[in-house]
Amino acid sequence: MNQTKNVGLRRMASVFLAAVLLTVFAACAVAEEETAALPEIPVLEDTRPLEAEEYTFTTLSGDSVTYNRNTRRIVALSGAGDLAAFGIKPLAVLAEQAVLDSYPTFFEGVSVLEYSQPFNLEEILSYEPELILVYQLMEEENIEQLEKIAPVIPLYRESFDFAERLGYIGEIFGLEEQAQALIDYAAQLQERALTAISDLGLSDKTVSVFYYMDGVSIPPSEYWYFNKILYDYLGMAYTQAAQDFLSDPNNGPFTPISNELLANYEGDLVLYADIMGTGEIPEALSTNPGWQNLAAVKEDRIGVLDAVLYAEKDVLYLRAQYEGILSALEKAMGA
């Protein structure tokens, strides 16, 4: 699927999910006893000196950008959760207010930009930034507009590689030690979560994730971060039918599976990805004949994933994302 469709799906998803982010993040942030087995993110400080330092950096696109490496006057159109994890507090970020409210320590004093596509130039100008951070697929003509205000550096928005993504931010600001601490933290989270999967006896199980729009379908792996965590980081397996469905170029993001064939896609465990953020299985799905025919439905073993929690892959949210998956898997076991 091409990049235009990729971006379009994200924008459509954000429209669906914006109203419910506060509920989801708040629910994941307060379950302290349940998440005790997973390490907490280290609280890092922005240790850069206050004196200006002119620095020339080669961006991921190969451009050379000269800027004040120690500036605090930053506007971020991407990577809010990664930057906050470094202890960096931009003047304003492109994120939902619900996210900031769920992590008040990390986002103290940070404002939220309006969600206009791709941005509101006058609003950004009003912050008088000295550095603007953008997502890696931003169109060149938009970058050129922003460069009239301040130097612009694209971030690795699309990268799943913590070393690449966080190491890059560390280079931008001279915070390499903080970058390594966060890279190590992500690895520790994965290790603990894998231990939890093993302790639950799930290491060799297949997992089916379904969602519902115009019918029951399988969320494409490249669009949803829960797939990356579930199948790559935690090593869970797709059913063969799901693999065939996802590899078929004729199937789009919401291509429905027929009611007669849906049971063929059922794995050992079944999760429902709630893209509306209600935390519940919608009535239209619960009365769907194909859905009702699944063994996991009959036995009340459906784990629900709050898909809004996985809209971003920033390291600040990673612990809550692992916890959401582990909780859903336990429910899918019948626990």
C-alpha positions as CSV (number, residue, x, y, z in Angstrom):
1,M,0.0,0.0,0.0
2,N,1.4,3.4,-0.9
3,Q,2.4,6.2,1.4
4,T,-0.6,8.3,0.4
5,K,-3.0,5.6,1.6
6,N,-0.9,5.1,4.7
7,V,-1.1,8.8,5.7
8,G,-4.8,8.9,4.8
9,L,-5.6,6.0,7.0
10,R,-3.8,7.6,9.9
11,R,-5.7,10.8,9.5
12,M,-9.0,8.9,9.3
13,A,-8.1,7.0,12.4
14,S,-7.2,10.1,14.3
15,V,-10.6,11.6,13.5
16,F,-12.3,8.5,15.0
17,L,-10.0,8.3,18.0
18,A,-9.5,11.9,19.1
19,A,-12.5,12.1,21.4
20,V,-11.6,9.1,23.4
21,L,-7.8,9.4,24.0
22,L,-8.2,10.8,27.6
23,T,-10.2,7.8,28.8
24,V,-7.8,5.2,27.3
25,F,-4.5,6.8,28.4
26,A,-5.9,7.6,31.9
27,A,-7.0,4.0,32.3
28,C,-3.5,2.7,31.4
29,A,-1.6,5.2,33.5
30,V,-3.3,4.4,36.8
31,A,-3.0,0.6,36.9
32,E,0.1,0.7,39.1
33,E,-0.2,-2.7,40.7
34,E,-1.0,-4.5,37.5
35,T,2.1,-3.1,35.8
36,A,4.5,-3.7,38.6
37,A,6.3,-6.4,36.7
38,L,7.2,-4.1,33.9
39,P,10.0,-1.5,34.4
40,E,9.0,2.2,34.6
41,I,10.5,4.7,32.2
42,P,13.5,6.5,33.6
43,V,12.8,10.2,34.4
44,L,15.5,12.0,32.5
45,E,16.6,15.6,32.5
46,D,17.5,17.9,29.7
47,T,21.1,18.5,30.6
48,R,22.0,20.7,27.7
49,P,23.7,24.0,28.7
50,L,21.8,27.2,28.4
51,E,24.4,28.9,26.3
52,A,23.7,28.8,22.5
53,E,25.8,26.4,20.4
54,E,25.7,26.7,16.7
55,Y,25.7,23.1,15.3
56,T,25.4,21.6,11.8
57,F,23.6,18.3,11.6
58,T,23.0,16.0,8.6
59,T,19.4,14.9,8.7
60,L,17.9,11.6,7.7
61,S,17.2,13.0,4.2
62,G,20.8,14.0,3.8
63,D,20.4,17.7,4.2
64,S,22.7,19.8,6.3
65,V,20.9,22.0,8.9
66,T,22.6,24.6,11.1
67,Y,20.8,25.5,14.3
68,N,21.2,26.3,18.0
69,R,21.7,22.8,19.5
70,N,20.8,24.0,23.0
71,T,17.6,25.9,22.2
72,R,14.5,25.4,24.2
73,R,12.4,27.2,21.7
74,I,11.3,24.1,19.8
75,V,8.0,23.4,18.1
76,A,7.5,19.6,17.4
77,L,5.1,18.4,14.7
78,S,6.3,14.8,15.4
79,G,7.8,12.7,18.2
80,A,6.2,14.4,21.2
81,G,6.5,11.3,23.4
82,D,10.0,10.5,22.4
83,L,11.2,14.1,23.1
84,A,9.4,14.2,26.4
85,A,11.1,11.0,27.4
86,F,14.5,12.8,26.9
87,G,13.3,15.5,29.3
88,I,13.0,17.9,26.4
89,K,9.9,20.2,26.7
90,P,9.1,21.9,23.5
91,L,7.1,25.1,23.4
92,A,4.3,23.3,21.6
93,V,3.7,19.8,20.2
94,L,1.3,18.2,17.7
95,A,-0.5,15.8,20.0
96,E,-3.8,15.2,21.7
97,Q,-4.3,17.2,24.9
98,A,-5.4,13.9,26.5
99,V,-1.9,12.5,26.0
100,L,-0.3,15.5,27.7
101,D,-2.8,15.2,30.6
102,S,-1.9,11.5,31.0
103,Y,1.8,12.3,31.4
104,P,1.8,15.7,33.3
105,T,5.3,15.4,34.6
106,F,6.8,14.9,31.2
107,F,4.7,17.6,29.4
108,E,4.7,20.3,32.1
109,G,4.4,23.7,30.4
110,V,4.0,22.3,26.9
111,S,1.2,23.6,24.7
112,V,-0.7,21.7,22.1
113,L,-0.8,22.8,18.5
114,E,-4.1,22.8,16.6
115,Y,-4.7,19.7,14.5
116,S,-4.8,21.4,11.1
117,Q,-3.4,19.5,8.2
118,P,-0.5,19.7,7.7
119,F,-0.1,22.7,10.2
120,N,-1.1,26.2,10.9
121,L,1.8,28.4,9.8
122,E,0.6,31.5,11.8
123,E,0.2,29.5,14.9
124,I,3.7,28.0,14.7
125,L,5.1,31.5,14.0
126,S,3.4,32.8,17.1
127,Y,5.7,30.6,19.3
128,E,8.8,32.2,17.7
129,P,10.6,28.9,17.5
130,E,14.4,28.5,16.8
131,L,13.9,24.9,15.7
132,I,11.0,23.0,14.2
133,L,10.8,19.2,14.2
134,V,8.6,17.4,11.7
135,Y,7.7,13.9,10.6
136,Q,10.0,12.2,8.1
137,L,7.4,12.0,5.3
138,M,6.4,15.6,5.3
139,E,6.3,17.0,1.8
140,E,9.2,19.2,0.7
141,E,7.0,22.2,-0.1
142,N,5.7,22.2,3.5
143,I,9.2,22.0,4.9
144,E,10.2,24.9,2.8
145,Q,7.3,27.0,4.3
146,L,8.5,26.1,7.8
147,E,12.1,26.9,6.9
148,K,11.1,30.6,6.5
149,I,10.4,30.6,10.2
150,A,13.2,28.5,11.7
151,P,15.6,25.5,10.8
152,V,13.7,22.3,10.2
153,I,14.8,18.7,11.1
154,P,12.6,15.7,10.2
155,L,12.4,12.9,12.8
156,Y,12.2,9.1,12.2
157,R,8.4,9.0,12.6
158,E,8.1,5.8,10.6
159,S,11.0,3.8,12.2
160,F,10.3,0.9,14.6
161,D,14.0,0.8,15.5
162,F,14.5,2.4,18.9
163,A,18.3,2.7,18.5
164,E,17.8,4.4,15.2
165,R,15.0,6.7,16.2
166,L,16.2,7.6,19.7
167,G,19.8,7.7,18.8
168,Y,19.0,10.2,16.1
169,I,17.3,12.5,18.6
170,G,20.3,12.1,20.9
171,E,22.6,13.3,18.1
172,I,20.4,16.3,17.3
173,F,20.6,17.6,20.9
174,G,23.9,16.1,22.1
175,L,22.0,13.9,24.6
176,E,23.5,10.6,23.6
177,E,23.6,9.2,27.2
178,Q,19.9,9.8,27.5
179,A,19.3,8.1,24.2
180,Q,21.1,5.0,25.4
181,A,19.2,5.0,28.6
182,L,15.9,5.0,26.7
183,I,17.1,2.3,24.2
184,D,18.1,0.1,27.1
185,Y,14.7,0.7,28.8
186,A,12.8,-0.4,25.6
187,A,14.9,-3.6,25.5
188,Q,14.2,-4.2,29.2
189,L,10.5,-3.8,28.6
190,Q,10.6,-6.3,25.8
191,E,12.6,-8.8,27.9
192,R,10.1,-8.5,30.9
193,A,7.1,-8.8,28.6
194,L,8.6,-11.9,26.9
195,T,9.1,-13.4,30.3
196,A,5.4,-12.7,31.1
197,I,4.4,-14.4,27.8
198,S,6.4,-17.4,28.7
199,D,5.0,-17.5,32.3
200,L,1.5,-17.5,30.8
201,G,2.4,-20.4,28.6
202,L,1.7,-18.4,25.4
203,S,5.0,-18.6,23.6
204,D,3.8,-21.1,21.0
205,K,0.3,-19.8,20.5
206,T,-1.4,-18.2,17.5
207,V,-3.2,-14.9,18.0
208,S,-5.9,-13.5,15.8
209,V,-6.7,-9.7,16.0
210,F,-9.9,-8.5,14.4
211,Y,-11.6,-5.2,14.1
212,Y,-14.9,-4.0,12.8
213,M,-16.0,-1.3,10.4
214,D,-18.2,-2.4,7.5
215,G,-17.6,-6.0,8.6
216,V,-15.1,-8.1,10.5
217,S,-11.6,-7.6,9.2
218,I,-7.9,-8.0,10.2
219,P,-5.9,-4.8,10.9
220,P,-2.9,-4.4,8.5
221,S,0.3,-5.0,10.3
222,E,2.0,-1.8,9.0
223,Y,-0.7,0.5,10.3
224,W,-1.1,-0.5,13.9
225,Y,1.7,-0.6,16.4
226,F,0.0,-3.3,18.5
227,N,0.8,-5.7,15.6
228,K,4.5,-4.8,15.8
229,I,4.6,-5.4,19.6
230,L,2.4,-8.5,19.5
231,Y,3.9,-10.4,16.5
232,D,7.5,-9.0,16.3
233,Y,8.6,-7.9,19.8
234,L,6.7,-10.7,21.6
235,G,7.0,-13.4,18.9
236,M,3.3,-14.4,18.8
237,A,2.2,-16.1,15.6
238,Y,-0.5,-15.3,13.0
239,T,-2.8,-18.0,11.7
240,Q,-2.0,-19.1,8.2
241,A,-5.3,-17.8,7.0
242,A,-4.5,-14.3,8.5
243,Q,-1.1,-14.3,6.8
244,D,-2.7,-15.2,3.5
245,F,-5.3,-12.4,4.0
246,L,-2.7,-9.7,4.8
247,S,-0.5,-10.7,1.9
248,D,-3.3,-10.5,-0.7
249,P,-2.9,-7.2,-2.6
250,N,-6.6,-7.2,-3.3
251,N,-7.4,-6.8,0.4
252,G,-7.6,-3.2,1.8
253,P,-7.4,-2.0,5.4
254,F,-11.1,-2.7,6.0
255,T,-11.8,-5.5,3.6
256,P,-14.5,-7.7,5.4
257,I,-14.1,-11.4,5.9
258,S,-17.2,-13.3,5.0
259,N,-19.2,-14.7,8.0
260,E,-19.0,-18.2,6.5
261,L,-15.2,-18.1,6.5
262,L,-14.4,-16.1,9.7
263,A,-13.9,-19.2,11.9
264,N,-11.0,-20.2,9.6
265,Y,-9.1,-17.2,10.8
266,E,-9.5,-17.9,14.5
267,G,-6.3,-18.6,16.4
268,D,-5.6,-20.0,19.9
269,L,-6.3,-16.5,21.3
270,V,-8.6,-13.8,19.9
271,L,-8.3,-10.1,20.4
272,Y,-10.6,-7.3,19.3
273,A,-8.9,-4.0,18.4
274,D,-11.3,-1.3,19.5
275,I,-10.6,1.6,17.1
276,M,-13.4,3.7,18.6
277,G,-11.9,3.7,22.1
278,T,-15.0,2.6,23.9
279,G,-13.3,-0.4,25.5
280,E,-16.3,-2.6,24.4
281,I,-17.3,-4.8,21.5
282,P,-19.9,-2.9,19.5
283,E,-23.4,-4.3,19.2
284,A,-23.1,-4.6,15.5
285,L,-20.2,-7.0,15.9
286,S,-21.7,-8.9,18.9
287,T,-24.7,-9.8,16.7
288,N,-22.7,-10.7,13.6
289,P,-23.3,-14.4,12.8
290,G,-19.7,-15.0,11.8
291,W,-18.4,-13.5,15.1
292,Q,-20.9,-15.4,17.1
293,N,-19.6,-18.6,15.6
294,L,-16.1,-18.2,17.0
295,A,-15.2,-20.5,19.8
296,A,-13.6,-17.7,21.8
297,V,-16.9,-15.7,21.6
298,K,-18.9,-18.6,22.7
299,E,-16.5,-19.1,25.7
300,D,-16.3,-15.4,26.5
301,R,-12.5,-15.3,25.8
302,I,-12.2,-12.1,23.8
303,G,-9.4,-9.8,24.8
304,V,-10.0,-6.1,23.9
305,L,-7.2,-3.8,22.8
306,D,-7.8,-0.1,23.0
307,A,-6.3,0.7,19.6
308,V,-6.0,4.4,20.3
309,L,-3.2,3.6,22.7
310,Y,-1.2,2.3,19.8
311,A,-1.6,5.3,17.4
312,E,1.9,6.4,18.2
313,K,5.1,4.4,18.8
314,D,6.9,6.9,21.1
315,V,8.9,5.3,23.9
316,L,7.1,7.3,26.6
317,Y,3.9,5.2,25.9
318,L,5.6,1.9,25.5
319,R,5.0,0.5,29.0
320,A,1.2,1.2,28.8
321,Q,1.2,-0.4,25.3
322,Y,2.8,-3.6,26.6
323,E,0.5,-3.7,29.6
324,G,-2.5,-3.3,27.3
325,I,-1.5,-6.3,25.2
326,L,-0.6,-8.5,28.2
327,S,-4.0,-7.7,29.9
328,A,-5.9,-8.5,26.6
329,L,-4.0,-11.8,26.2
330,E,-4.8,-12.8,29.8
331,K,-8.5,-12.2,29.1
332,A,-8.3,-14.1,25.8
333,M,-7.0,-17.1,27.8
334,G,-10.1,-17.1,29.9
335,A,-8.3,-15.7,32.9
